[in-house]
Amino acid sequence: YNKSTFKKCVDTQDWMNASQECKRWVHAGGKQLKGLVVRREAEAKLLLES
């Protein structure tokens, strides 16, 4: 996470790109999880509304 593009976007308050990058964080155990997809979509929306 510390070297991720998402963190760089958040640190520079680049909310548009951060909202896109957070959608990439949907895997656990090498598999895409539907619950994470739904959560990241909601988080991306919040980033754009901030």
Gaussian input, Z-matrix of N, CA and C with variables (Angstrom, degrees):
# hf/3-21g

backbone

0 1
 N
 C     1     B1
 C     2     B2     1     A1
 N     3     B3     2     A2     1     D1
 C     4     B4     3     A3     2     D2
 C     5     B5     4     A4     3     D3
 N     6     B6     5     A5     4     D4
 C     7     B7     6     A6     5     D5
 C     8     B8     7     A7     6     D6
 N     9     B9     8     A8     7     D7
 C    10    B10     9     A9     8     D8
 C    11    B11    10    A10     9     D9
 N    12    B12    11    A11    10    D10
 C    13    B13    12    A12    11    D11
 C    14    B14    13    A13    12    D12
 N    15    B15    14    A14    13    D13
 C    16    B16    15    A15    14    D14
 C    17    B17    16    A16    15    D15
 N    18    B18    17    A17    16    D16
 C    19    B19    18    A18    17    D17
 C    20    B20    19    A19    18    D18
 N    21    B21    20    A20    19    D19
 C    22    B22    21    A21    20    D20
 C    23    B23    22    A22    21    D21
 N    24    B24    23    A23    22    D22
 C    25    B25    24    A24    23    D23
 C    26    B26    25    A25    24    D24
 N    27    B27    26    A26    25    D25
 C    28    B28    27    A27    26    D26
 C    29    B29    28    A28    27    D27
 N    30    B30    29    A29    28    D28
 C    31    B31    30    A30    29    D29
 C    32    B32    31    A31    30    D30
 N    33    B33    32    A32    31    D31
 C    34    B34    33    A33    32    D32
 C    35    B35    34    A34    33    D33
 N    36    B36    35    A35    34    D34
 C    37    B37    36    A36    35    D35
 C    38    B38    37    A37    36    D36
 N    39    B39    38    A38    37    D37
 C    40    B40    39    A39    38    D38
 C    41    B41    40    A40    39    D39
 N    42    B42    41    A41    40    D40
 C    43    B43    42    A42    41    D41
 C    44    B44    43    A43    42    D42
 N    45    B45    44    A44    43    D43
 C    46    B46    45    A45    44    D44
 C    47    B47    46    A46    45    D45
 N    48    B48    47    A47    46    D46
 C    49    B49    48    A48    47    D47
 C    50    B50    49    A49    48    D48
 N    51    B51    50    A50    49    D49
 C    52    B52    51    A51    50    D50
 C    53    B53    52    A52    51    D51
 N    54    B54    53    A53    52    D52
 C    55    B55    54    A54    53    D53
 C    56    B56    55    A55    54    D54
 N    57    B57    56    A56    55    D55
 C    58    B58    57    A57    56    D56
 C    59    B59    58    A58    57    D57
 N    60    B60    59    A59    58    D58
 C    61    B61    60    A60    59    D59
 C    62    B62    61    A61    60    D60
 N    63    B63    62    A62    61    D61
 C    64    B64    63    A63    62    D62
 C    65    B65    64    A64    63    D63
 N    66    B66    65    A65    64    D64
 C    67    B67    66    A66    65    D65
 C    68    B68    67    A67    66    D66
 N    69    B69    68    A68    67    D67
 C    70    B70    69    A69    68    D68
 C    71    B71    70    A70    69    D69
 N    72    B72    71    A71    70    D70
 C    73    B73    72    A72    71    D71
 C    74    B74    73    A73    72    D72
 N    75    B75    74    A74    73    D73
 C    76    B76    75    A75    74    D74
 C    77    B77    76    A76    75    D75
 N    78    B78    77    A77    76    D76
 C    79    B79    78    A78    77    D77
 C    80    B80    79    A79    78    D78
 N    81    B81    80    A80    79    D79
 C    82    B82    81    A81    80    D80
 C    83    B83    82    A82    81    D81
 N    84    B84    83    A83    82    D82
 C    85    B85    84    A84    83    D83
 C    86    B86    85    A85    84    D84
 N    87    B87    86    A86    85    D85
 C    88    B88    87    A87    86    D86
 C    89    B89    88    A88    87    D87
 N    90    B90    89    A89    88    D88
 C    91    B91    90    A90    89    D89
 C    92    B92    91    A91    90    D90
 N    93    B93    92    A92    91    D91
 C    94    B94    93    A93    92    D92
 C    95    B95    94    A94    93    D93
 N    96    B96    95    A95    94    D94
 C    97    B97    96    A96    95    D95
 C    98    B98    97    A97    96    D96
 N    99    B99    98    A98    97    D97
 C   100   B100    99    A99    98    D98
 C   101   B101   100   A100    99    D99
 N   102   B102   101   A101   100   D100
 C   103   B103   102   A102   101   D101
 C   104   B104   103   A103   102   D102
 N   105   B105   104   A104   103   D103
 C   106   B106   105   A105   104   D104
 C   107   B107   106   A106   105   D105
 N   108   B108   107   A107   106   D106
 C   109   B109   108   A108   107   D107
 C   110   B110   109   A109   108   D108
 N   111   B111   110   A110   109   D109
 C   112   B112   111   A111   110   D110
 C   113   B113   112   A112   111   D111
 N   114   B114   113   A113   112   D112
 C   115   B115   114   A114   113   D113
 C   116   B116   115   A115   114   D114
 N   117   B117   116   A116   115   D115
 C   118   B118   117   A117   116   D116
 C   119   B119   118   A118   117   D117
 N   120   B120   119   A119   118   D118
 C   121   B121   120   A120   119   D119
 C   122   B122   121   A121   120   D120
 N   123   B123   122   A122   121   D121
 C   124   B124   123   A123   122   D122
 C   125   B125   124   A124   123   D123
 N   126   B126   125   A125   124   D124
 C   127   B127   126   A126   125   D125
 C   128   B128   127   A127   126   D126
 N   129   B129   128   A128   127   D127
 C   130   B130   129   A129   128   D128
 C   131   B131   130   A130   129   D129
 N   132   B132   131   A131   130   D130
 C   133   B133   132   A132   131   D131
 C   134   B134   133   A133   132   D132
 N   135   B135   134   A134   133   D133
 C   136   B136   135   A135   134   D134
 C   137   B137   136   A136   135   D135
 N   138   B138   137   A137   136   D136
 C   139   B139   138   A138   137   D137
 C   140   B140   139   A139   138   D138
 N   141   B141   140   A140   139   D139
 C   142   B142   141   A141   140   D140
 C   143   B143   142   A142   141   D141
 N   144   B144   143   A143   142   D142
 C   145   B145   144   A144   143   D143
 C   146   B146   145   A145   144   D144
 N   147   B147   146   A146   145   D145
 C   148   B148   147   A147   146   D146
 C   149   B149   148   A148   147   D147

   B1=1.4542
   B2=1.5191
   B3=1.3203
   B4=1.4617
   B5=1.5226
   B6=1.3218
   B7=1.4643
   B8=1.5257
   B9=1.3155
   B10=1.4640
   B11=1.5272
   B12=1.3063
   B13=1.4612
   B14=1.5193
   B15=1.3228
   B16=1.4641
   B17=1.5264
   B18=1.3245
   B19=1.4699
   B20=1.5201
   B21=1.3309
   B22=1.4677
   B23=1.5260
   B24=1.3265
   B25=1.4671
   B26=1.5243
   B27=1.3099
   B28=1.4648
   B29=1.5272
   B30=1.3211
   B31=1.4651
   B32=1.5282
   B33=1.3368
   B34=1.4682
   B35=1.5288
   B36=1.3269
   B37=1.4655
   B38=1.5320
   B39=1.3286
   B40=1.4667
   B41=1.5313
   B42=1.3182
   B43=1.4660
   B44=1.5243
   B45=1.3242
   B46=1.4683
   B47=1.5328
   B48=1.3195
   B49=1.4634
   B50=1.5253
   B51=1.3170
   B52=1.4671
   B53=1.5258
   B54=1.3320
   B55=1.4676
   B56=1.5272
   B57=1.3229
   B58=1.4660
   B59=1.5302
   B60=1.3155
   B61=1.4672
   B62=1.5220
   B63=1.3198
   B64=1.4701
   B65=1.5260
   B66=1.3232
   B67=1.4682
   B68=1.5245
   B69=1.3280
   B70=1.4615
   B71=1.5284
   B72=1.3231
   B73=1.4670
   B74=1.5312
   B75=1.3219
   B76=1.4640
   B77=1.5330
   B78=1.3269
   B79=1.4593
   B80=1.5260
   B81=1.3100
   B82=1.4657
   B83=1.5250
   B84=1.2949
   B85=1.4591
   B86=1.5138
   B87=1.3363
   B88=1.4597
   B89=1.5156
   B90=1.3212
   B91=1.4627
   B92=1.5201
   B93=1.3162
   B94=1.4622
   B95=1.5253
   B96=1.3334
   B97=1.4577
   B98=1.5240
   B99=1.3224
   B100=1.4589
   B101=1.5281
   B102=1.3215
   B103=1.4598
   B104=1.5197
   B105=1.3393
   B106=1.4621
   B107=1.5203
   B108=1.3252
   B109=1.4664
   B110=1.5228
   B111=1.3230
   B112=1.4655
   B113=1.5263
   B114=1.3168
   B115=1.4681
   B116=1.5279
   B117=1.3289
   B118=1.4693
   B119=1.5263
   B120=1.3182
   B121=1.4722
   B122=1.5243
   B123=1.3194
   B124=1.4684
   B125=1.5244
   B126=1.3267
   B127=1.4629
   B128=1.5236
   B129=1.3292
   B130=1.4661
   B131=1.5249
   B132=1.3062
   B133=1.4659
   B134=1.5301
   B135=1.3202
   B136=1.4680
   B137=1.5285
   B138=1.3163
   B139=1.4657
   B140=1.5251
   B141=1.3121
   B142=1.4653
   B143=1.5199
   B144=1.3283
   B145=1.4666
   B146=1.5241
   B147=1.3161
   B148=1.4731
   B149=1.5073
   A1=111.33
   A2=117.70
   A3=121.01
   A4=113.90
   A5=117.84
   A6=121.04
   A7=111.98
   A8=117.06
   A9=120.55
   A10=112.51
   A11=114.56
   A12=121.01
   A13=109.84
   A14=116.95
   A15=120.62
   A16=110.78
   A17=117.32
   A18=120.96
   A19=110.93
   A20=117.01
   A21=120.33
   A22=110.57
   A23=116.50
   A24=120.55
   A25=111.04
   A26=116.65
   A27=120.38
   A28=110.31
   A29=116.59
   A30=120.61
   A31=112.22
   A32=116.58
   A33=120.50
   A34=111.87
   A35=116.00
   A36=123.07
   A37=112.50
   A38=115.43
   A39=122.50
   A40=106.79
   A41=115.57
   A42=121.50
   A43=113.14
   A44=118.02
   A45=120.55
   A46=110.01
   A47=116.63
   A48=119.76
   A49=112.02
   A50=117.80
   A51=120.38
   A52=110.04
   A53=116.32
   A54=119.21
   A55=111.18
   A56=117.00
   A57=120.45
   A58=111.11
   A59=116.34
   A60=120.84
   A61=112.46
   A62=117.93
   A63=119.21
   A64=111.19
   A65=117.11
   A66=120.65
   A67=112.11
   A68=117.26
   A69=120.83
   A70=111.90
   A71=117.73
   A72=122.69
   A73=110.16
   A74=116.59
   A75=121.47
   A76=112.83
   A77=116.51
   A78=120.00
   A79=111.56
   A80=114.76
   A81=122.37
   A82=106.81
   A83=116.38
   A84=119.67
   A85=112.66
   A86=116.34
   A87=120.85
   A88=114.66
   A89=117.41
   A90=120.85
   A91=110.58
   A92=115.39
   A93=120.53
   A94=108.60
   A95=115.72
   A96=120.74
   A97=110.59
   A98=115.75
   A99=121.11
   A100=111.74
   A101=117.09
   A102=120.65
   A103=112.20
   A104=116.75
   A105=119.96
   A106=111.32
   A107=117.24
   A108=120.40
   A109=109.40
   A110=116.72
   A111=121.67
   A112=110.12
   A113=116.99
   A114=121.31
   A115=111.12
   A116=117.09
   A117=120.13
   A118=111.68
   A119=117.66
   A120=120.12
   A121=109.96
   A122=116.56
   A123=120.82
   A124=110.56
   A125=116.89
   A126=120.45
   A127=111.12
   A128=116.89
   A129=120.53
   A130=110.19
   A131=115.92
   A132=120.43
   A133=110.66
   A134=116.94
   A135=120.94
   A136=111.75
   A137=116.78
   A138=119.95
   A139=111.23
   A140=116.75
   A141=120.40
   A142=112.11
   A143=117.26
   A144=120.88
   A145=112.30
   A146=117.22
   A147=121.39
   A148=112.16
   D1=-41.84
   D2=-173.99
   D3=-60.24
   D4=-27.91
   D5=179.96
   D6=-104.34
   D7=11.14
   D8=-174.83
   D9=-77.09
   D10=153.92
   D11=174.77
   D12=-63.62
   D13=-35.71
   D14=178.22
   D15=-57.73
   D16=-48.10
   D17=-179.94
   D18=-62.43
   D19=-40.59
   D20=178.61
   D21=-61.67
   D22=-41.17
   D23=178.84
   D24=-64.71
   D25=-43.20
   D26=179.17
   D27=-64.89
   D28=-44.22
   D29=-178.96
   D30=-60.90
   D31=-32.32
   D32=-179.77
   D33=-97.13
   D34=6.16
   D35=-179.68
   D36=57.94
   D37=36.83
   D38=175.56
   D39=-90.45
   D40=77.92
   D41=-170.89
   D42=-66.50
   D43=-32.96
   D44=179.37
   D45=-61.42
   D46=-51.91
   D47=-179.86
   D48=-71.78
   D49=-32.92
   D50=177.03
   D51=-62.18
   D52=-38.96
   D53=179.86
   D54=-65.17
   D55=-33.14
   D56=177.08
   D57=-74.75
   D58=-41.73
   D59=-178.63
   D60=-66.12
   D61=-37.13
   D62=-177.21
   D63=-64.33
   D64=-25.43
   D65=179.43
   D66=-69.09
   D67=-13.92
   D68=178.99
   D69=-80.94
   D70=-16.50
   D71=-175.49
   D72=-90.81
   D73=67.19
   D74=-174.83
   D75=-125.28
   D76=15.98
   D77=-176.95
   D78=-114.11
   D79=145.58
   D80=173.15
   D81=-146.18
   D82=131.69
   D83=-178.51
   D84=62.92
   D85=28.14
   D86=179.11
   D87=78.71
   D88=6.01
   D89=-178.77
   D90=-123.44
   D91=145.62
   D92=174.87
   D93=-77.64
   D94=128.68
   D95=-178.59
   D96=-107.02
   D97=128.43
   D98=-178.57
   D99=-57.15
   D100=-40.39
   D101=179.51
   D102=-61.03
   D103=-38.73
   D104=177.80
   D105=-70.49
   D106=-35.56
   D107=177.29
   D108=-60.63
   D109=-47.08
   D110=-179.99
   D111=-63.00
   D112=-44.96
   D113=-179.43
   D114=-62.42
   D115=-45.40
   D116=-178.40
   D117=-66.18
   D118=-34.56
   D119=175.77
   D120=-61.91
   D121=-43.42
   D122=179.02
   D123=-65.88
   D124=-41.28
   D125=179.24
   D126=-65.87
   D127=-39.27
   D128=178.55
   D129=-61.57
   D130=-41.18
   D131=178.13
   D132=-62.29
   D133=-43.01
   D134=178.43
   D135=-62.88
   D136=-39.36
   D137=178.89
   D138=-61.05
   D139=-37.00
   D140=-179.07
   D141=-77.55
   D142=-24.25
   D143=-179.81
   D144=-84.76
   D145=-16.35
   D146=-176.99
   D147=-67.18

